[in-house]
Amino acid sequence: MEILFLEILPLFSKYKVIHFNRTDARLANNDLSLDLQKLRCRVNFQALKFTPQIEALGHKLVHILQEKGPFIALHLRYEMDMLAFSGCTHGCTQEEAEELKRMRYAYPWWREKEIVSEGRRLQGLCPLTPEEVGLVMQALGFDKGMQIYIASGEIYGSERRLVALRAAFPKIVKKEMLLGPEELQQFQNHSSQMAALDFMVSISSNIFIPTYDGNMAKLVEGHRRYLGFRKSIRLDRKKLVELLDLHQNGTISWSEFEASVRQAHHKRIGQPTHRRVIPDKHKEEDYFYANPQECLCERANCDDLLGPSNPKTLR
């Protein structure tokens, strides 16, 4: 507390705003007062805004999509840096796997270097490939004519890796297809600003589907809960990898695959649920901003909304 008053408070008084770098996973999720938790919600989901330029272009993107009907925001985490960092190479050529490995070794602050890709995939620790996503979305029953907005950076392998997904869902669009080059030019070399446009679209989509856990996916999920439990499908990657392999090797039929995928996700669509608490393992528990349950009902006890049978604590 002494550091707070002697060092932090003077800075805040001088600059009015302080950016605490790399603190997103280090803030307490639980055991805070209800008033403080609700203040966090008002800051995260109401007060914070993007720059006017980002807000204007983000709203334009949303308007273009909504004019054409309902749409899914697919947070397809299949960029080169994501694959290199995670060590996931399923579906890649040998040359691509070597390229990703070289990139991983080029960043000294990425601690893991030697990674067994298939082992990680079987644990559900890899982003789904575009081909896998196409099969899963078909199994979930999405119409072929549904608009699919790809909320991500450049897909590794480019259009070659989107062929199967596009065959299943021809109405795939990206921001680069909906906006002119001159409109995106000011954000072109700023990946976080391009991601901000995807964030705005994801918040406003009819359905949000992230293919990998990450800060943006979790924040979008929490924001959509705050806005009235908008549908967000949290893919069970470990279960899906098992089912995909069984289907693709002929062990189970398409109808069995379809039924199993739906059964695995009927309680993973953004319904009210308690935030998981894991004592002494705060980095492994649910983040507050992914499920701000204290802000989703009026009383301190939210069991009527969240369900008393949902486990609150893992040990």
Secondary structure, DSSP 4 states (H G I P E B T S, - for coil): -HHIIIIIHHHHHHHS----TT-TTTS--SS--HHHHHHHHHIIIII----HHHHHHHHHHHHHHHHT--EEEEE---BHHHHHHHT--TT--HHHHHHHHHHHHH-TT----S--HHHHHHTT-SPPPHHHHHHHHHHTT--TT-EEEE-SSPBTTGGGGGHHHHHH-S-EE-HHHHS-HHHHGGGTT-HHHHHHHHHHHHHHSSEEEESS--HHHHHHHHHHHHTT---B----HHHHHHHHHHHHTTSS-HHHHHHHHHHHHTT-SS---PPPB-TT-TTTSPPGGG--GGGSSSSS--HHHH-TTS--B--
